[in-house]
């Protein structure tokens, strides 16, 4: 991604039983004040900077179990 741009990371968690979805960054925190998650569980990172580079993990939990997916961001 280009520094200063907005990045969207989609989480494909779906199902009849609405899963509880959480995003986190491996070895770090989501950028404070510069991220949001919408109703489709897409993580948006605003004004990304080199420190935001890394692996972001989406974890979905429901009565049926837990699933996780990850995305790597390079800035």
Chimera marker file (.cmm) of the C-alpha trace (Angstrom):
<marker_set name="trace">
<marker id="1" x="0.000" y="0.000" z="0.000" r="1" g="1" b="0" radius="0.5"/>
<marker id="2" x="1.074" y="3.578" z="-0.500" r="1" g="1" b="0" radius="0.5"/>
<marker id="3" x="1.826" y="5.523" z="2.683" r="1" g="1" b="0" radius="0.5"/>
<marker id="4" x="-1.047" y="7.869" z="3.491" r="1" g="1" b="0" radius="0.5"/>
<marker id="5" x="-3.655" y="5.802" z="1.675" r="1" g="1" b="0" radius="0.5"/>
<marker id="6" x="-6.674" y="3.920" z="3.025" r="1" g="1" b="0" radius="0.5"/>
<marker id="7" x="-6.481" y="0.126" z="3.060" r="1" g="1" b="0" radius="0.5"/>
<marker id="8" x="-9.428" y="-2.293" z="3.246" r="1" g="1" b="0" radius="0.5"/>
<marker id="9" x="-8.988" y="-5.867" z="4.456" r="1" g="1" b="0" radius="0.5"/>
<marker id="10" x="-12.062" y="-8.063" z="3.978" r="1" g="1" b="0" radius="0.5"/>
<marker id="11" x="-13.031" y="-10.847" z="6.337" r="1" g="1" b="0" radius="0.5"/>
<marker id="12" x="-15.173" y="-13.468" z="4.615" r="1" g="1" b="0" radius="0.5"/>
<marker id="13" x="-16.972" y="-14.616" z="7.760" r="1" g="1" b="0" radius="0.5"/>
<marker id="14" x="-20.524" y="-15.596" z="6.920" r="1" g="1" b="0" radius="0.5"/>
<marker id="15" x="-23.115" y="-18.007" z="8.159" r="1" g="1" b="0" radius="0.5"/>
<marker id="16" x="-26.655" y="-18.489" z="9.366" r="1" g="1" b="0" radius="0.5"/>
<marker id="17" x="-25.527" y="-17.835" z="12.918" r="1" g="1" b="0" radius="0.5"/>
<marker id="18" x="-24.004" y="-14.375" z="12.888" r="1" g="1" b="0" radius="0.5"/>
<marker id="19" x="-20.394" y="-14.890" z="13.942" r="1" g="1" b="0" radius="0.5"/>
<marker id="20" x="-18.607" y="-12.629" z="16.386" r="1" g="1" b="0" radius="0.5"/>
<marker id="21" x="-15.719" y="-11.173" z="14.406" r="1" g="1" b="0" radius="0.5"/>
<marker id="22" x="-12.586" y="-9.607" z="15.816" r="1" g="1" b="0" radius="0.5"/>
<marker id="23" x="-9.535" y="-8.165" z="14.111" r="1" g="1" b="0" radius="0.5"/>
<marker id="24" x="-6.085" y="-7.943" z="15.624" r="1" g="1" b="0" radius="0.5"/>
<marker id="25" x="-2.548" y="-7.345" z="14.452" r="1" g="1" b="0" radius="0.5"/>
<marker id="26" x="0.127" y="-9.926" z="15.104" r="1" g="1" b="0" radius="0.5"/>
<marker id="27" x="2.884" y="-8.510" z="17.318" r="1" g="1" b="0" radius="0.5"/>
<marker id="28" x="1.188" y="-5.148" z="17.653" r="1" g="1" b="0" radius="0.5"/>
<marker id="29" x="-2.000" y="-3.165" z="17.974" r="1" g="1" b="0" radius="0.5"/>
<marker id="30" x="-4.470" y="-1.851" z="15.440" r="1" g="1" b="0" radius="0.5"/>
<marker id="31" x="-3.597" y="1.781" z="14.675" r="1" g="1" b="0" radius="0.5"/>
<marker id="32" x="-5.338" y="3.823" z="17.361" r="1" g="1" b="0" radius="0.5"/>
<marker id="33" x="-7.830" y="6.317" z="15.962" r="1" g="1" b="0" radius="0.5"/>
<marker id="34" x="-7.126" y="5.279" z="12.364" r="1" g="1" b="0" radius="0.5"/>
<marker id="35" x="-9.172" y="2.117" z="11.905" r="1" g="1" b="0" radius="0.5"/>
<marker id="36" x="-12.765" y="0.948" z="11.782" r="1" g="1" b="0" radius="0.5"/>
<marker id="37" x="-14.646" y="-2.279" z="11.082" r="1" g="1" b="0" radius="0.5"/>
<marker id="38" x="-17.899" y="-2.108" z="9.145" r="1" g="1" b="0" radius="0.5"/>
<marker id="39" x="-20.974" y="-4.356" z="9.282" r="1" g="1" b="0" radius="0.5"/>
<marker id="40" x="-19.462" y="-6.679" z="6.657" r="1" g="1" b="0" radius="0.5"/>
<marker id="41" x="-16.460" y="-7.129" z="8.981" r="1" g="1" b="0" radius="0.5"/>
<marker id="42" x="-14.131" y="-5.259" z="6.615" r="1" g="1" b="0" radius="0.5"/>
<marker id="43" x="-11.213" y="-3.615" z="8.418" r="1" g="1" b="0" radius="0.5"/>
<marker id="44" x="-10.305" y="-0.148" z="7.140" r="1" g="1" b="0" radius="0.5"/>
<marker id="45" x="-6.969" y="1.423" z="8.015" r="1" g="1" b="0" radius="0.5"/>
<marker id="46" x="-6.676" y="5.147" z="7.323" r="1" g="1" b="0" radius="0.5"/>
<marker id="47" x="-3.515" y="7.101" z="6.475" r="1" g="1" b="0" radius="0.5"/>
<marker id="48" x="-1.364" y="3.981" z="6.642" r="1" g="1" b="0" radius="0.5"/>
<marker id="49" x="2.297" y="4.372" z="7.508" r="1" g="1" b="0" radius="0.5"/>
<marker id="50" x="5.263" y="1.997" z="7.496" r="1" g="1" b="0" radius="0.5"/>
<marker id="51" x="4.656" y="1.116" z="11.162" r="1" g="1" b="0" radius="0.5"/>
<marker id="52" x="1.260" y="-0.346" z="10.138" r="1" g="1" b="0" radius="0.5"/>
<marker id="53" x="2.908" y="-3.013" z="7.982" r="1" g="1" b="0" radius="0.5"/>
<marker id="54" x="2.433" y="-6.538" z="9.272" r="1" g="1" b="0" radius="0.5"/>
<marker id="55" x="-0.049" y="-9.365" z="9.490" r="1" g="1" b="0" radius="0.5"/>
<marker id="56" x="-3.663" y="-8.683" z="10.402" r="1" g="1" b="0" radius="0.5"/>
<marker id="57" x="-5.848" y="-11.559" z="11.585" r="1" g="1" b="0" radius="0.5"/>
<marker id="58" x="-9.620" y="-11.838" z="11.412" r="1" g="1" b="0" radius="0.5"/>
<marker id="59" x="-11.138" y="-14.347" z="13.853" r="1" g="1" b="0" radius="0.5"/>
<marker id="60" x="-14.782" y="-15.394" z="13.603" r="1" g="1" b="0" radius="0.5"/>
<marker id="61" x="-16.499" y="-17.294" z="16.418" r="1" g="1" b="0" radius="0.5"/>
<marker id="62" x="-19.965" y="-18.821" z="16.420" r="1" g="1" b="0" radius="0.5"/>
<marker id="63" x="-21.719" y="-21.786" z="17.962" r="1" g="1" b="0" radius="0.5"/>
<marker id="64" x="-20.259" y="-23.879" z="15.149" r="1" g="1" b="0" radius="0.5"/>
<marker id="65" x="-16.662" y="-23.098" z="16.053" r="1" g="1" b="0" radius="0.5"/>
<marker id="66" x="-13.884" y="-20.675" z="15.286" r="1" g="1" b="0" radius="0.5"/>
<marker id="67" x="-12.239" y="-19.737" z="12.000" r="1" g="1" b="0" radius="0.5"/>
<marker id="68" x="-9.378" y="-17.363" z="11.301" r="1" g="1" b="0" radius="0.5"/>
<marker id="69" x="-7.884" y="-15.729" z="8.231" r="1" g="1" b="0" radius="0.5"/>
<marker id="70" x="-4.914" y="-13.439" z="7.885" r="1" g="1" b="0" radius="0.5"/>
<marker id="71" x="-3.733" y="-10.754" z="5.501" r="1" g="1" b="0" radius="0.5"/>
<marker id="72" x="-0.278" y="-9.239" z="5.211" r="1" g="1" b="0" radius="0.5"/>
<marker id="73" x="0.057" y="-5.515" z="4.682" r="1" g="1" b="0" radius="0.5"/>
<marker id="74" x="3.152" y="-3.946" z="3.170" r="1" g="1" b="0" radius="0.5"/>
<marker id="75" x="3.545" y="-0.183" z="3.204" r="1" g="1" b="0" radius="0.5"/>
<link id1="1" id2="2" r="1" g="1" b="0" radius="0.2"/>
<link id1="2" id2="3" r="1" g="1" b="0" radius="0.2"/>
<link id1="3" id2="4" r="1" g="1" b="0" radius="0.2"/>
<link id1="4" id2="5" r="1" g="1" b="0" radius="0.2"/>
<link id1="5" id2="6" r="1" g="1" b="0" radius="0.2"/>
<link id1="6" id2="7" r="1" g="1" b="0" radius="0.2"/>
<link id1="7" id2="8" r="1" g="1" b="0" radius="0.2"/>
<link id1="8" id2="9" r="1" g="1" b="0" radius="0.2"/>
<link id1="9" id2="10" r="1" g="1" b="0" radius="0.2"/>
<link id1="10" id2="11" r="1" g="1" b="0" radius="0.2"/>
<link id1="11" id2="12" r="1" g="1" b="0" radius="0.2"/>
<link id1="12" id2="13" r="1" g="1" b="0" radius="0.2"/>
<link id1="13" id2="14" r="1" g="1" b="0" radius="0.2"/>
<link id1="14" id2="15" r="1" g="1" b="0" radius="0.2"/>
<link id1="15" id2="16" r="1" g="1" b="0" radius="0.2"/>
<link id1="16" id2="17" r="1" g="1" b="0" radius="0.2"/>
<link id1="17" id2="18" r="1" g="1" b="0" radius="0.2"/>
<link id1="18" id2="19" r="1" g="1" b="0" radius="0.2"/>
<link id1="19" id2="20" r="1" g="1" b="0" radius="0.2"/>
<link id1="20" id2="21" r="1" g="1" b="0" radius="0.2"/>
<link id1="21" id2="22" r="1" g="1" b="0" radius="0.2"/>
<link id1="22" id2="23" r="1" g="1" b="0" radius="0.2"/>
<link id1="23" id2="24" r="1" g="1" b="0" radius="0.2"/>
<link id1="24" id2="25" r="1" g="1" b="0" radius="0.2"/>
<link id1="25" id2="26" r="1" g="1" b="0" radius="0.2"/>
<link id1="26" id2="27" r="1" g="1" b="0" radius="0.2"/>
<link id1="27" id2="28" r="1" g="1" b="0" radius="0.2"/>
<link id1="28" id2="29" r="1" g="1" b="0" radius="0.2"/>
<link id1="29" id2="30" r="1" g="1" b="0" radius="0.2"/>
<link id1="30" id2="31" r="1" g="1" b="0" radius="0.2"/>
<link id1="31" id2="32" r="1" g="1" b="0" radius="0.2"/>
<link id1="32" id2="33" r="1" g="1" b="0" radius="0.2"/>
<link id1="33" id2="34" r="1" g="1" b="0" radius="0.2"/>
<link id1="34" id2="35" r="1" g="1" b="0" radius="0.2"/>
<link id1="35" id2="36" r="1" g="1" b="0" radius="0.2"/>
<link id1="36" id2="37" r="1" g="1" b="0" radius="0.2"/>
<link id1="37" id2="38" r="1" g="1" b="0" radius="0.2"/>
<link id1="38" id2="39" r="1" g="1" b="0" radius="0.2"/>
<link id1="39" id2="40" r="1" g="1" b="0" radius="0.2"/>
<link id1="40" id2="41" r="1" g="1" b="0" radius="0.2"/>
<link id1="41" id2="42" r="1" g="1" b="0" radius="0.2"/>
<link id1="42" id2="43" r="1" g="1" b="0" radius="0.2"/>
<link id1="43" id2="44" r="1" g="1" b="0" radius="0.2"/>
<link id1="44" id2="45" r="1" g="1" b="0" radius="0.2"/>
<link id1="45" id2="46" r="1" g="1" b="0" radius="0.2"/>
<link id1="46" id2="47" r="1" g="1" b="0" radius="0.2"/>
<link id1="47" id2="48" r="1" g="1" b="0" radius="0.2"/>
<link id1="48" id2="49" r="1" g="1" b="0" radius="0.2"/>
<link id1="49" id2="50" r="1" g="1" b="0" radius="0.2"/>
<link id1="50" id2="51" r="1" g="1" b="0" radius="0.2"/>
<link id1="51" id2="52" r="1" g="1" b="0" radius="0.2"/>
<link id1="52" id2="53" r="1" g="1" b="0" radius="0.2"/>
<link id1="53" id2="54" r="1" g="1" b="0" radius="0.2"/>
<link id1="54" id2="55" r="1" g="1" b="0" radius="0.2"/>
<link id1="55" id2="56" r="1" g="1" b="0" radius="0.2"/>
<link id1="56" id2="57" r="1" g="1" b="0" radius="0.2"/>
<link id1="57" id2="58" r="1" g="1" b="0" radius="0.2"/>
<link id1="58" id2="59" r="1" g="1" b="0" radius="0.2"/>
<link id1="59" id2="60" r="1" g="1" b="0" radius="0.2"/>
<link id1="60" id2="61" r="1" g="1" b="0" radius="0.2"/>
<link id1="61" id2="62" r="1" g="1" b="0" radius="0.2"/>
<link id1="62" id2="63" r="1" g="1" b="0" radius="0.2"/>
<link id1="63" id2="64" r="1" g="1" b="0" radius="0.2"/>
<link id1="64" id2="65" r="1" g="1" b="0" radius="0.2"/>
<link id1="65" id2="66" r="1" g="1" b="0" radius="0.2"/>
<link id1="66" id2="67" r="1" g="1" b="0" radius="0.2"/>
<link id1="67" id2="68" r="1" g="1" b="0" radius="0.2"/>
<link id1="68" id2="69" r="1" g="1" b="0" radius="0.2"/>
<link id1="69" id2="70" r="1" g="1" b="0" radius="0.2"/>
<link id1="70" id2="71" r="1" g="1" b="0" radius="0.2"/>
<link id1="71" id2="72" r="1" g="1" b="0" radius="0.2"/>
<link id1="72" id2="73" r="1" g="1" b="0" radius="0.2"/>
<link id1="73" id2="74" r="1" g="1" b="0" radius="0.2"/>
<link id1="74" id2="75" r="1" g="1" b="0" radius="0.2"/>
</marker_set>
